[in-house]
Amino acid sequence: MGDTGRLVVAGGAMTIALAAALAALILAIAALLSVLRSRLCTATKIAWAAVVLAAPFLGSLAWFALGRRGTARRTASH
């Protein structure tokens, strides 16, 4: 299994990397749309959008784990 085996492994790794990058991009876009559609004040939306843009994967996860939950509490209390 000379160079052909290495190419198959490299090709599979590249496919996985591209799929992960695409998933991270979709997650970041979904997070940005969710931030912009939220009922937060403009300054808070800008701050969350900056977090998502600065660190797309971690920022998106933080928004969905912490930010959205905070907006649900605010809207439920009004």
C-alpha positions in Angstrom: 0.0 0.0 0.0 2.4 2.7 -1.2 1.5 6.2 -2.0 -2.0 5.4 -3.0 -2.9 4.4 0.6 -1.6 7.8 1.9 -3.6 9.7 -0.7 -6.8 7.9 0.3 -6.2 8.7 3.9 -5.2 12.3 3.1 -8.3 12.7 0.9 -10.6 11.4 3.7 -9.0 13.7 6.2 -9.5 16.6 3.8 -13.1 15.7 3.4 -13.7 15.6 7.1 -11.9 18.9 7.6 -14.0 20.6 4.9 -17.2 19.2 6.4 -16.2 20.5 9.9 -15.3 23.9 8.4 -18.6 24.1 6.6 -20.5 23.1 9.8 -18.7 25.8 11.8 -19.5 28.4 9.1 -23.2 27.4 9.2 -23.2 27.5 13.0 -21.7 31.0 13.0 -24.2 32.3 10.4 -27.0 30.8 12.4 -25.7 32.4 15.6 -25.4 35.8 13.9 -28.9 35.6 12.6 -30.2 34.5 16.0 -28.4 37.4 17.7 -29.8 39.9 15.2 -33.3 38.6 15.6 -33.2 38.6 19.4 -35.0 41.1 21.5 -31.7 42.4 23.1 -30.8 46.0 23.0 -28.6 47.2 20.1 -25.4 47.5 22.2 -25.8 43.9 23.5 -26.5 42.6 20.0 -23.3 44.3 18.7 -21.3 42.8 21.6 -22.6 39.3 20.9 -22.1 39.7 17.1 -18.5 40.8 17.8 -18.0 37.7 20.0 -19.4 35.4 17.3 -17.2 37.1 14.6 -14.1 37.1 16.7 -14.3 33.4 17.6 -16.9 31.9 15.2 -17.0 28.4 16.7 -16.6 29.2 20.4 -18.6 32.5 20.1 -21.5 30.7 18.5 -21.5 28.0 21.1 -21.4 30.6 23.8 -24.4 32.5 22.3 -26.5 29.3 22.0 -25.5 28.2 25.5 -25.7 31.5 27.4 -27.0 34.3 25.2 -30.2 32.9 23.9 -31.1 31.5 27.4 -30.7 35.1 28.7 -33.1 36.4 26.1 -35.7 33.8 27.0 -35.6 34.8 30.6 -36.1 38.5 29.8 -39.0 37.9 27.4 -40.7 35.5 29.9 -40.5 38.1 32.6 -42.1 40.9 30.5 
